[in-house]
Amino acid sequence: MRITFVLALLLCLNISSLHADPLQALLDAPHRSAEEKSRDIYRHPVETLRFFDVQQNMTVVEIWPGAGGWYTSLLAPYLYESGTYYAAQFPEDSDIAFFRRAVTRFKEKLASHPEVYDHVRITALNPPAYTAIAPAGTVDRVLTFRNVHNWAKAGKAEAVFASFFEALKPGGILGVVEHRAPEVRPLSRQIETGYMSEGYVIEQAEKAGFKLVARSEINANPKDQTNHPAGVWSLPPTLRLGDQDRETYQAIGESDRMTLKFVKPE
């Protein structure tokens, strides 16, 4: 019998039961770095992907996984055998140096473990030039983690959400995790601090044609009051203020986050 890629990982991890949860088991996979694993307590990846109902045989697009591809380390092997994983990255020909560097580093990550990442399909997203994140109407799940503030700042949120809607099948799910601002915070302040209101995110999704079907507090952090001098970047993992109040920000942990699930109506 052919041993599947995920089963081979389970065996490497000395998990004897063939019925072990492969997603849970991937948390300890050897291709994940210690730094990646240290963030599991803040990002709750297993619970989050279960909330979005990501199955191993699905076509999934992750939006802007960036240089590190934190969720790539889980989604790529999880979908390796019977699913399809698209990384909708920054354009390689962007005039923004940060974008170009991030894509280069992401590709280096993929090359470091071809046995895990050689099925990854890279597309690009940055309207108006790049909006086709996958063939239209072929995707089961579009997932984005902590990106909405960037699109709001660039004035591209409407176009980005429209690209999600175009890629998804009818009945497909859009999953959004984002730093959460109080509803009363003005949009300009949301963009400045990196924390967006749930109302803003829902409005953008609904404009594109999505329907909100569920919310979760999986990624909530009641310790985070969202009013830091350097915005969300005051907190881990960025710690932009350096040693200033470092212990305080480390004690808070990563940001308070909304977790929203939308559907493309059938």
N, C-alpha and C positions, 0 to 999 in steps of 0.2 A: 504494500500500500504506500502511495506517495505521501511523504511527510510534508505538510504545508509549512509555509514560512513561519507563521505565528506559532504553530505547534513546536517547531524546531526551537523557537525562542523559549517557549515554556520548558522544554526539556533542558535547555542550557541553564535555565534558572532553577533547575532541580524541582520543578513542580510535577508531582507524580500523577495527579488526577488529570485525565484527558478532558474533564468537564470544568476545569478551572476557568475563571473569567479571563479571557485573553487581554481585555482592556486593562483590568486591574493588574494583571501580571506584567504588562508592558512598563509599568511605573519603575520596575527594578531592572529593566533591560540594560545590557551592558553598553549599548550605543548612547544612552542618555548620560550626560555629564553630571557630576555632583552638583554643579550650580543649578542645572535644570531641575534636578530632584529636590533641591532645597526650597523651590518655589511651589511645590505641590500643595503645601499646607495653606497657601494663599489663593491658588488658582483652581483647586478642586476639579482637576480635569476629568476624572471618571464620572463624578456626579454631574458635571456640566454637559459632557457628551451624552450621557444617558438622558438628561433632561431634553436635549435636542434630538433624542432618539436616533443617534447615528449607528447604523448597522454596517456590518463588514462587507456586504455586497452592494453598497451604495456608491453613487458618484458624488463626491464631496469637493467643494471649492472652499479653500481657506483664503481669506482676503488679507493681503499685505502681511504675510508671515515675517517680513523683515529679515534682517541679517541672521538672527539667531534661530528662527524657525522653531520656537519652543513647542508649539502644538504639532508642528511637522514631525517631531520625534515620536509622537504617539499616533497621529493619523496615518502617516505613510505606512508603517508596518501593520497597523490595524486593518487597513484597506488593501494590503499588498496582494493577497491571493485572489479575492473575488470582487473587489471594488476598484474604484478609480479615484485618485487624489490629485486635484489640481491646486497648485500654489499660484494664486493671482498676485504676482509680485509688482514691484515698481518697474517701469520701463528701463531696459538696459541703455537706451539711447537718450535718457533724460538729460536735460541741461542742469539738473540738480545733482551736485556731486554726492550728497548723502545717499540719494537713491541708487546711483551707480555703485557706490561702495557696498551698500547693503546687498544688492543682487550678487555682486562678486563673492562676498562672504557667504551668502546663502548657498551658492553653487559649490564653494569649497566644503561646506558642511555636507552637502549631498555626496560629493566625491570621496569624503572621508570614510563613508560606510555604504559602498554601492550595494551591498547585500540587503540593505534596508531601504535605500532611496532610489534605486535604479528604475523604479516605475513612476516616479514623480513627474508630473507634467507641469511645466511652467508656462503661464500666460502672463499678461500684463494688464494693469488697471490704472488709468490716470486720465479721466475725461478732459477734453473732448476727443483726444486722439486715440486713446485706448479704453474701450468699453466692453470688448468681447472676452469675458473671463472664461468662457467655455461655450461649446456649441449651444445655440438657443434651444431651450426646452428639453435639455438632456440631464439636468442636475437634480439630485434628490435633496441635497443640503448645501446651503451657503452659510459659512460661519465667519464671523468677524469678532476679533478680540481687541478692545481698547484702541479703536481707530476712528470713531465717529468725530471726535474733536478735531482731528486733522482735516477731515473733509469739510467740516463746518468752517474752519479757519480759511480754507482755500476756496470757499464758496462753491464746492462741488458735491455737496451731500445729495442734492436732488438727482444729479446725473448718476452718481454711484449707486444709489438705491434702485434706480431704474435699470441699471445693468444687472443687479441681482435678480430682479423680477424677470428680466428677459432670459436669463440662463436657466432658471428653475423650471421644472415640470409643474403643471397644475397639481396642486396638493403638496408641492415641495415646501420645505421649511427653511426659513431664514432665522439663524440664531445670532443674537447680538449680546456681547458682554462689553460694558463700557463703564468708565468712571462716572459716578453718580453725583449730580449736583442737586441742591434743594430746588424745588419747582419755582420758587420766587426769584431765583438768581437770573439777572438779565443775560441775554444771549452773549453779549460782548464779554461779560465777566466769565461766562462758561468757557468761552473759547480761550480767554486769557489764562484760566486756571487749569484747563484740561478736563474739568468735570462737566458733563452734560446732563441736562434734566431728562428724566424719562419721557416727559411730555414732548420734548424736542425730537427725540429718537422715534417715538411713536408717530408723530406728525410726519416725519420724513418717510417712514415706511408706508404709512397709509396713503400718502401722496403718490407713491409708486404703484399702489394697488394691493398692498399686503393687508392682512387682517391679523391683529394681535390675538393670540390664542392662549397664552400663558405667561406668567411671570414667576420667577423664583428668587429666593433670598440665599441661594447657594453661595454666592460670592459677596454677600454683604459683610461689612466690617463696621460695627457700631462704634468702634474706637476712633474712627476717622471722622473728624468734624468738617473736613473739606475746605478749611479756611487757612491754609498754610501760605507763608510768604512767597514761596516759589511754586505755588500751585501743587498739583499732584506730583510734580517732580521733586518735591521736598522729601517724599516718602521713598522707601525701598521700591524697586531696586536701584533707582537713579541716585537718590540722596544728593541732590544738586547743591545743597548748602554746605557740603563737606562736613567738617567737624561741628559746625554750629547746630546745637540741639540734636546731635546725631542719635544719642541714646533715646531721646524722646520719640523721634520718628521711627526708629527701629522697634520701639515698644508698641507703636501703633500698628506697624506692619504695612502691607500693601493696601491700596485704596479700597474704599467702599465702592461696590460695583453693582449695577443692575444686570439682570440676566433675563432677556426677553425672547420669546419665541413667536414668530409670525408665520403665517401660511399664505401661499399663493393660491387664491381660490380656484376651485375646479370649474 
